[in-house]
Amino acid sequence: MERRVAYPIVTGAVLIEANGAALNNAGQDEGRRTDNTIAVKQIQIGRLRYPYVSGQAWRRWWREVLYSDFGWTPSPITREAKSAYTQGNPVEFAEDDLFGYMAARKRGGGSDTYRRISPLRASLLISVFPNVIVDDFGHFSRNLPAGSDIIPFESQLYSTYLQGAFTIALNEVGRFAVGAMADIAEDLAKGHNGLEPGPNDGNGRATYLLPRGERVRRVQDLLRALGRLRGGARLARNLSDVTPVALVVGFVDGGNAPFQNLFMPDSLASEQLLFNLERFRSVLSDYKDRLLPLNGGRSVLVGFRPTILANEEEVRRALQSGEEPFDCVELLDSPGAVLEKAAQLVEMAFMRVA
């Protein structure tokens, strides 16, 4: 029997191709030549500027796909003067389970605050290439009254590849600690016959578990939804496909997200995109004893669109060689195939949850 592990995760590297896009904006840029200039979010390293999409933004895109394509019911929102929060019921609402919350729930004559740390973590999506932001000048002049001045405006956009990472902590999905400032109240736990008692958490609090089948289904939906990702700002004028064009997904014993910054510019041809085989080899070597062999000894799935990588042939040869440390890797035909295979392996992964 395969050993169980304390903290199994699904973790991945995501690459998105943004074409003429402005996917996440920072708001009005004061002091520009027009009064209504909208800037994209960007991060600066030295003198170089990189556009990015916040983790909050693309998690929102992810949620919307789960609502529309997978039948997830949005958790009802309570709006107060200076705050808003979901119902905080991870038993009924998969959204509350996977994406976390901080919510006030009434108990008897009072109320307590309940907090769930999201089992799904997501990084920023940061441009692989620097200094790709351009200014787009426009004006509104359609059907204005005779003699009226046009209304100028500016916005920023970019064409680049954005890379980021995610993790899903499998032992946290469908597992709820009981008590104030924990996941759920005791009355909610005992009000659902489908919950099973679990071991106490590290703080001595009781926990309850959803049936394994439901926990598996929620993670499978999450992975498959990533393959249908859509969203972003200004899509009417700057439509861009945000489904991943390259993916690395692995099953790991540990909470880290090791598959980061795997894509880089070619130092000889800066407009070309490379897969960083040297970095990938180092990560696989260091994590060799922590990769979970769920797929005939293979723990890591890789897929990318043809023509995306300038070193595509070199990558294919290395990943298909069967030589260490790439003997734990399976190269698939596309990003969609990676997510489907990963979803199928989730049930096996849950059998390793301690």
N, C-alpha and C positions, 0 to 999 in steps of 0.2 A: 504493500500500500504506500502511495506517495505521501511524504510528510506534509503536514499542514503548516502554514506559515502565519506569522502574526499580522503582517500588514501587506497583503497582496494588492497591487494596483495595476490598472491599465493606464499606460502613459504613451503619449505620442508627440511627434513633431508635425506641424501643419504648415504647408506652403500655399499661399493664395496669390493668384495673378490679378493684380488690379490694373485695369486699362482705362486711362483718362478718368480716374475716379477721385472722389472726395468722400471717403467712406465714413469718416468720423471728424466732425468739426469742433473747433475750440471756441467758436463764437466770433464776435466782432473784433477786428484788429484795428485798434485806435491809432490815429495819426497817419493813416494812408491817404492817398490822393482822392479817394471817394469816401463819403461818410458811412457807407454800408459795405465795407469790405469784410468778407468772412474768411477766416483762416482755418486751415486744417490742423489737427493735433500733430505736434512734432516734438521730437526729443533731440537734444544737441549733445554731441560728443566731440569735444575739442571745437574745431571750426566747422564740423560737418553736421548737417541737419538731416534727420530721418523722420519721415512721416510714420505715424502709428495709429492703430485702432486699439482702444482700451479693452481690457478684459471684460468690463461691464457691458460694452457695446456688443461684442460678438457673442457673449453669453445670451444677450437679449435676442439676437438673431436666432440662436440655437433654440431658445424657448419657443419662439414664434413658429418654427418648423415643427416642434413637438406638438404644439396646439393644433396646427392646421393639417399636418400630414399623419400624425400618429394618435390623434384623438385624446391627447392629454387635456384635462380640464384645468383652466387657470384657477389658481387659488384666489378666493375673493379678497379684495383689498379694502382695508379700513384706512380712511384718510382722517388725520387729526390736524390740529393747527400747524404743527411744525414737524410732523412725521407721517409716514404711511407704512403699512406693513400688511403682509399676507395673513391668511387665517392661522398659519403656523400649525397646520395639521398634516404631517407627513404620512400619516396612515392613509388618508383619503386622497391626498393630492401628491402625485409623484413629483411635481414641481417643487413642493416644499421639502420633499425628501432629498432630491438631488442637488438643488440650488441653494438650500439653506434659507435662514430667516432670523430675524429678531422680532418677536411679536408679543403683544400683551393679550393674555387670555383671562377671562373672568372665571373665578372659582368661588362659589358660595357668595358671600357678601363683598368680596374684594377681587383683586386681580393680581397676577404674577406675570413676570416677564420670562419668556422662554426663548432660548437661543439655540439655533442649530448651525453648526459649521458645515459649509457646503462640502459634500464628498467630491464634487466636481470643482477642480481648480483650473484656472486658465490664465496664461500670461498675456502681456501685450502682444499684438501682432505688429512687428516692427519691420520696416523696409530693409531689405538686404542691401540695397544701393543707397548711398547718400546723395544729397543735393539734387533730388528729382522733383522738388516742388516748383511749380510754375504758376504765374499769375494769369488769370483769365479775366479780361476786361469785357464787360457787356453793358447794354443799356436797354431800358424799356422805352419804346417809341411807338408801339402799336396803338392806333386809333386814338391818339391824344388829341385834345381840342386844338384847333388851328392856333398857331402862335405859341404853343406850350413848349417849354424846353424838355429835351429828353431827360430821363432819370438814369444816371450812370451807376453801375455797381461793379464790384470786383469779387472774385472768389479764387481760391487756390485749388489745384488739382495735381495729380501725379499719375505716372505709369510706372509700376514697379512690382516686385514680388515682396509680399509680406510674410514673415515667418513667426511662428509662436509655438507654444507647447501647452499640453493639458495633462491632467491626471484625474483618474477616478479611483477613489479609495474603496475597494470592494467590501471590506469588512465594516464600513460605515453605512453602506447603502441598506436601507430598511432595518436599521438597528437604532433604537431610540432609548436614550437615558431618561430617567424619570426624575422630575423635581424642578424647582425654580432655577432659572438660568441654565437648565439643561434642555432637552429636546421637547418633552411632553409632560403633561400633568398626569397624575395617577388615575384620575377619572377617565381621561381619554384612553389610557392604556387598557384599563379594565372594561371599557365600554365596547371593545372590539374583540369578538371571539376568535378572529383570525390570527391575532398576535400570539406569539409563543414566548414564554419567559426565557431570558438569556442570562449569561453570567454578569455579575456586577462589573461596572466600569472601573477605571483606575481610581475614582474618587469614592468608591463604595456605594454608588447609586445603582438601583435596580435597572435592568434594561429589558426591552421587549423586541422581538424580531418579527418582521413580516415573513410569511412562508417563502422558502427559497425560490420557488417558481416565479413569484411576483418580483423578488429582488433581481433575478436574472432578466426578466422581461424589461424592467425599467432600464437596466444598463444596456441591453441590446437595442432598445429604442433610441437611447442617447447616442450610441455609436452610429447607428444607421442614419439618424437625423443629421449628423455631421456631413454625410455625403450629399445631403440636399440643402446645405446651408445657403441662405439667401438673406439679403438685407443690406443696410448701409444708408448713409445720407445722400441726398440729391440724386436719387436714382432716375428721376424723370429726365434730368439733363445729362447725367453722367452714369449711365447704366453700365455696371460691371458685374461679371459672374464671380461670386465669392466661394463657390465650392472648391475644395482643395484640389490642386493640380499635382501635389506630391504629398505623400504621407509615410511616416514611420510610426508603427504602433507596436508596443511591446508589453509583455506581462512580466512584472518585476516584484520581487520580495523587498519592499522598502518604499518609503514615502517620497523619494526624490523623483525629479523629472529629468533623467539624464540626457534625453535626446533633444538638446537645444543647440541653436546656432550651427546646424548641420549644413546650411546653405550659405554660400559666400560668393562674392564677385571674383571673377578671374583676374588675377593681378596683371596678366599680360594683355587681356582684352576686357576692360572694366565693365563693358556692357553685357558680358556673358555671365551666365549663372553656373556655378559648380556645386556638386555635392561633395562635402568635405570628408573624403574617405579616410584620411589620416585621423581626424577627430573621431569619426564613427568607429574605426578600429580600436582606438584607445578606450572609448566608452565600453565597447563590447568586452574587451579584455578585462577591464576593472570590474565589470558587473557579471562576469561569467558565472560565479557561484550564486548570484541572486536572481538570475533570469529563470523564469518558471517554464520548464519544458512541457508544454501542453499539446504540442503539435508534432508528434514524432520526434521529440527532442529539439524542435525549433520554437523559439520564444518571441521572435521579432519578425514583423511583416513589413515589407517595403513595396511601394507602388508609386509610379509617376507617369504623367502624360508623355508620350513621345515628343522629342525635340525641345523639351523644357531645359534639359541639362546639357551644357557644352561638353561634359565628359561622360555622356551617357554610356558609350561602349565600354569605357574603363570601369564604370560602376557595375554594369551588367556582368562583366567578366569576374570581377571581385566577388560579387554577391552570389554568383552561381558556381563559384570554384569549389565550394565544399571545404575549403581550407580554414583552419582556425584564424581569427575568431569568428569568421563569417559562416561557420557551420551551423550556427544557431539562427540564421536568417533565411526567410523564404521570400523570394522576389516574385511578386504577382503582377498581373497585366495592367492594373490601373489602381488609382486611389479607391474607387468604389469597391473593387475586389478585396482590397485590404480591409475595409470597414466591414464588409459582409463576412469575411473569414474571421475577423476579430470578434464579431457578434456571435458567431457560431461557437467560438472557443470560450465565451464567457461562462457558460454552464460548467465546463471543466474547471475553470478558474475558481468558481465559487466552491467547488468541492475541496479546494485547498485552504479555504478560509478557516482559521483556527476558531 
